[in-house]
């Protein structure tokens, strides 16, 4: 009996023909299905790159109708749209016309959730190229990104403003469920000032201030990052409670605050760099202040967790890592902090709370 592999992002993995529906495919079929995920991501990236969803926003259209506006070869475009229909992004209508599904609607420019920006970043050659060198990273401990681009990831973003802007929006998309969960899980109301260190465009800080009316916020990040922050903070209705400061957290951070939030910052850097950042925070904070790391604290053992896959992104791109609670404890101790508790949220991240030791 031949093994059949079905490729689809919207269905359960296919099983051996004639086998019970509940029976899992054999191991080799599952592994092959995993590796073909790259095909799906390439197709979705192409849809975002072509702005296909925007061209279908007014209603169903055929490949013949779209070929001119998209600068595409009509027969190939039809095959591409048919594939997207099989993935649930489009729906094929009579006359070989295609319409957006709910998934397709989410791919439009400006749609809630920042899916388009996330796809354009994660599927881009500069991002994906780092994963092409994952074996190199595993063998050497060095980043695939530096091998392919000749510079660290954040230096690349500082030199490419358009990619940096998309990256900031990607962080909103990928981590979009986290800010309200963090704001709900931790009582920020007792603080007078909360500093969001490396807070990009202020997505997390805005959620904290919207839920807790007492504190004011300081958004601190590189100049090329915080340039996009004002629009987001104004849209969230908290701009009057936030001071935006530009700087480098390896050199200094705003002083005298009650709480310092570092969301997905420590995971970006190697241990020496993490200790340098934490030293700046410790020097700046009040003696009774709180350090709050928002990170995907990895569960022990075989427990599935998105953070374990994200750990591979850290390996090949910036050179950082995700950690377990037991790995955060000694890191914080080296920086002069004492880990007090790890607070789970209704999202993939936890809040690692620490005080000065």
C-alpha positions, -999 to +999 in steps of 0.1 A: +000+000+000+014+034-010+018+062+015+000+094+006+011+128+018-015+156+018-003+192+020-026+216+038-023+242+064-060+239+074-065+202+079-051+175+102-022+156+087-034+130+062-034+093+071-026+062+052-054+055+026-081+033+039-069+036+075-092+048+103-096+085+104-083+086+140-051+067+132-020+088+130+001+087+099+034+067+102+064+086+115+080+091+081+049+107+067+046+131+096+083+142+092+078+148+055+047+168+062+067+189+087+094+198+061+069+208+035+057+236+057+083+257+039+063+254+007+032+268+025+051+297+040+066+306+006+032+307-010+017+329+018+047+352+016+042+356-022+006+365-016+016+392+009+044+405-014+020+408-043-006+426-022-031+400-035-056+405-007-057+443-013-065+436-050-093+413-040-108+436-014-135+449-037-148+414-046-140+382-066-116+385-096-100+361-120-063+357-127-069+372-161-083+403-145-055+406-120-025+397-141-021+432-154-023+450-121+000+425-104+025+422-133+019+385-134+017+357-159-021+349-159-019+311-161+007+309-134-013+334-113-044+312-116-025+281-104-011+302-075-046+314-065-060+279-068-033+268-044-043+296-020-079+284-022-067+249-012-050+265+018-082+283+028-069+318+020-091+322-010-123+307-022-128+297-059-161+309-074-177+302-108-159+314-138-125+309-122-128+339-101-114+340-065-126+357-034-111+363+000-119+341+029-116+352+065-080+342+064-075+362+032-092+392+048-066+391+075-039+394+049-050+429+037-028+459+044-037+474+078-059+445+089-060+439+126-033+416+139-005+427+116-004+394+097+008+410+064+038+427+081+046+395+100+046+374+069+067+400+049+093+399+077+094+362+086+092+352+049+118+377+037+152+367+023+171+385+051+151+367+078+147+333+061+183+333+050+195+329+086+175+297+088+192+284+057+223+284+079+208+266+109+233+237+106+261+263+107+246+278+139+242+244+156+278+235+147+294+268+157+271+286+181+273+316+158+243+332+140+233+322+105+223+358+101+258+372+104+271+346+080+246+356+054+244+394+059+279+401+073+266+420+103+244+414+135+207+414+130+200+447+149+227+465+130+210+454+098+177+468+110+193+501+119+206+504+083+173+493+067+145+515+081+117+499+060+127+464+073+129+479+108+094+493+106+080+460+094+099+442+121+083+464+148+049+457+133+058+420+132+064+421+169+030+434+174+016+407+152+035+377+166+032+388+203-002+405+199-020+384+225+006+390+251+002+427+262-034+424+275-025+391+292+006+407+309-015+438+319-041+415+335-017+391+352+004+417+371-007+445+393+010+476+379-013+500+398+011+504+427+038+519+405+043+556+398+065+551+368+070+521+345+099+521+321+094+498+290+131+491+281+134+483+245+097+488+241+097+495+204+065+513+194+049+509+229+024+481+223+030+465+257+033+498+276+000+510+260-018+479+272-004+483+308-014+519+310-048+513+295-056+488+322-039+505+351-048+542+354-022+551+381+012+548+366+029+569+339+052+553+314+086+559+298+091+542+264+128+537+258+144+523+226+167+531+197+159+563+178+150+544+146+125+523+165+106+548+187+100+570+156+068+550+150+056+550+186+036+582+188+010+571+163+004+538+182+003+555+216-022+581+204-044+555+188-045+536+222-054+568+241-023+568+264+001+592+246-004+619+273+009+595+300+040+584+281+074+600+277+094+587+248+132+586+252+156+574+226+189+557+236+209+525+238+202+502+268+238+490+266+248+525+277+220+538+299+183+535+308+160+561+323+167+564+361+145+564+392+115+544+381+095+519+402+093+491+376+114+482+346+098+460+320+119+442+295+097+423+270+115+399+247+148+417+253+169+394+273+162+365+249+179+385+221+214+385+235+242+363+247+249+361+284+276+388+285+253+412+267+223+403+290+245+410+321+254+444+306+218+453+300+207+441+335+236+461+351+223+493+335+188+486+348+200+477+383+220+510+384+190+530+372+162+516+394+151+525+429+164+501+456+129+488+461+121+487+424+110+457+404+125+441+373+099+424+352+111+402+323+083+392+299+096+361+282+085+327+270+098+308+300+103+273+287+086+243+304+108+214+313+108+180+295+089+172+264+061+197+269+053+215+236+058+252+237+061+279+210+091+292+228+111+261+220+108+269+183+114+306+190+146+295+206+158+284+172+150+318+158+172+333+186+200+309+177+201+318+140+192+355+140+203+376+170+223+350+189+203+349+221+182+322+237+150+313+254+154+299+290+137+278+316+130+293+351+161+274+364+182+291+337+169+326+345+177+322+382+215+321+379+216+347+351+197+371+373+219+363+403+250+371+383+235+405+376+228+412+412+191+403+412+170+377+431+142+360+412+111+363+434+085+345+412+074+335+378+039+346+369+021+328+341-003+347+318-031+338+295-006+337+267+026+320+258+047+344+280+053+346+317+065+375+338+098+369+356+098+392+386+131+400+403+144+425+430+179+436+438+197+410+458 
